[in-house]
Amino acid sequence: MMKKLRPVAAVVLQKGDRYLLVRKPRKNNAWQFPQGGVDIGETLAEAVMRELAEECGSDLQVDLFPDQIAEYRYEFPADFLRHHSEFAGARVTFFKAKYISGEPKVDGEEIVEARWCMKKEIENLVAEKYWEVVKSCL
């Protein structure tokens, strides 16, 4: 039986001509938009707002647009430490949001850096397959 993909929600947060990226403490695929797994009973929109607060602090205020703008699917690497062993990979659903106020504050553990990036910078920071999906969202 094929294992299922974990639902993940991500936010493409725009502030002027820049977008918020966060960096995980790992060597490969470290940079991404704020994102995380959807908890049981949670909508994708609820998950993305919770994850944004967890990864970037509650000081950051945004206006989340309700429509999903893209989807990215991938399989976990063989050596990936899984929190939920029933999942073979992830299905990341992206939402767009507009910056209102505040600045990101990372915890230094799950997220080690947050950066407002121009579109061209994003292409150079994220994985190629990830870029292919998100570039049309910017």
C-alpha positions in Angstrom: 0.0 0.0 0.0 1.3 3.4 -1.0 2.0 5.7 2.0 0.2 9.1 2.0 1.6 12.6 1.8 1.5 14.8 4.9 -0.6 18.0 4.4 1.5 21.0 4.9 0.5 24.7 4.6 2.9 27.5 3.5 2.6 31.3 3.2 4.1 33.5 0.5 4.3 36.7 2.6 4.9 39.9 0.6 6.2 43.2 2.0 6.6 45.7 -0.9 8.9 44.0 -3.4 10.3 41.4 -0.9 9.1 38.1 0.4 9.7 36.4 3.7 11.9 33.3 3.7 13.0 31.3 6.7 16.0 29.0 7.1 15.9 25.6 8.8 19.1 24.3 10.6 20.1 21.8 7.9 22.4 21.7 4.9 20.0 20.8 2.1 16.8 22.6 1.3 17.2 24.9 4.2 15.4 27.9 2.8 11.7 28.0 2.3 8.6 30.0 2.9 7.2 29.7 6.4 5.4 26.4 6.5 4.4 23.4 8.5 2.2 20.4 9.0 -1.5 20.6 9.4 -2.8 19.3 12.7 -5.9 17.0 12.9 -9.0 19.1 12.8 -7.2 22.2 11.5 -7.9 23.9 8.2 -5.0 24.7 5.8 -5.6 28.4 6.5 -5.6 27.9 10.3 -2.4 25.8 10.0 -0.5 28.4 7.9 -1.3 31.2 10.4 -0.3 29.0 13.4 3.0 28.0 11.6 3.8 31.6 10.7 3.4 32.5 14.4 5.5 29.5 15.6 8.3 30.1 13.1 8.3 33.9 13.0 6.7 35.1 16.3 3.3 36.5 17.1 4.5 40.1 16.5 4.1 39.6 12.7 0.7 40.7 11.5 -0.5 39.7 8.0 -3.6 39.6 5.9 -4.0 36.1 4.5 -5.7 35.6 1.2 -8.2 32.7 1.3 -7.4 31.1 -2.1 -4.7 28.5 -2.5 -2.2 29.6 -5.1 0.1 26.6 -5.7 0.9 23.0 -4.5 4.2 21.3 -4.2 4.6 17.5 -3.6 7.7 15.7 -2.6 8.9 12.4 -1.0 10.9 12.5 2.1 14.6 11.5 1.8 15.4 8.0 3.1 17.3 9.4 6.1 14.6 12.0 7.0 13.6 12.0 10.6 9.8 11.6 10.5 7.4 12.7 13.2 4.7 10.7 11.6 5.9 7.4 10.1 2.7 6.9 8.1 3.7 9.7 5.7 6.0 9.1 2.7 6.3 12.7 1.8 4.5 16.0 1.9 1.9 18.0 -0.1 2.6 21.7 0.5 -0.3 24.0 -0.2 0.7 27.7 -0.6 -1.3 30.8 0.3 -0.5 34.4 -0.3 -0.5 37.0 2.4 0.2 40.7 2.6 2.4 42.2 5.3 0.7 44.5 7.8 3.2 45.1 10.6 5.9 43.6 12.9 9.1 41.8 12.2 9.9 38.1 12.2 11.5 36.8 15.4 12.9 33.2 15.0 13.6 30.8 17.8 17.1 29.8 16.7 16.2 26.1 16.9 13.5 25.2 14.4 14.2 28.3 12.4 17.6 29.9 12.5 17.1 32.9 10.2 14.4 34.9 8.6 15.1 37.2 5.6 13.0 39.5 3.4 14.2 38.6 -0.1 13.8 39.9 -3.6 12.4 37.5 -6.2 15.9 36.8 -7.7 17.4 36.0 -4.3 14.7 33.4 -3.7 15.6 31.6 -6.9 19.2 31.3 -5.6 18.2 30.2 -2.1 15.5 27.5 -2.5 15.7 24.1 -4.1 15.2 24.0 -7.8 12.0 22.0 -7.7 10.5 24.2 -5.0 11.4 27.3 -7.2 9.6 25.8 -10.2 6.4 25.7 -8.2 6.6 29.0 -6.3 8.0 31.4 -9.0 4.5 31.8 -10.5 3.2 32.9 -7.1 5.6 35.9 -6.8 
